[in-house]
Amino acid sequence: MSDVESLKAEVKKLSSRATALKMDLHDLAEDLPINWQSIMEVAEKTYSTYEALETKRAELKELEA
């Protein structure tokens, strides 16, 4: 598998994880004040996943150029 294909697979995996975490954060917000204690944990996971996704997308764009 080439670097580009490998990176595309990684971006796809991160994108899927990011979408799932976004939905978790959304569901958590809808159910407030229930489980308010987990806001920071879910938000931090969501933030770090989107940060990684942005980084990998930039790497992919650079490789494809």
Secondary structure, DSSP 8 states (H G I E B T S, - for coil): --HHHHHHHHHHHHHHHHHHHHHHHHHHHHTTTTTGGGHHHHHHHHHHHHHHHHHHHHHHHHHH-
